Amino acid sequence: MNIQKFSEITDISSHTIRYYEKIGLLRNISRNASGHRWFTEKEVIWIQFIKRLKDTGMPLDNILQYANLRDEGDSTSELRMQILEDHAVKLEEKIAQQKYHLTKLKDKIEHYSKLIELELNT
């Protein structure tokens, strides 16, 4: 598929796709007879994984480190797993913090709800 279709499927701008290729997150992209980039399902799966990591807050530098290790092959599986485990711990900490904030926010909403109900009954 061409870059336009790849962009539509992955919901990533063509500018970002070119940037990812430039920094090495997307590698060995095929070219068609006209020299235009040609993407396969393999790149779709890979970019979805990159998006998932970004959506969970992993910095591009860490994703690039993961990508470099991935290109080195199975001998780096332990290092790649460690990157993902470290990120999972950070993500769990963020989730716990967000849950705490949500609880405090709901407590404040409950406070106002009771205050408003009291005002209406007086």
Long-range contacts (C-beta under 8 A, 24 or more apart in sequence): 1-38, 1-39, 1-40, 2-32, 2-36, 2-37, 2-38, 2-39, 3-36, 3-37, 3-39, 5-39, 6-37, 6-39, 6-43, 6-44, 6-47, 9-44, 10-44, 10-47, 10-48, 10-51, 11-51, 12-47, 12-51, 17-47, 20-47, 20-50, 23-60, 23-64, 24-64, 24-67, 24-68, 25-50, 25-60, 25-63, 25-64, 25-67, 27-67, 27-71, 53-87, 56-87, 56-91, 57-90, 57-91, 57-94, 58-87, 62-87
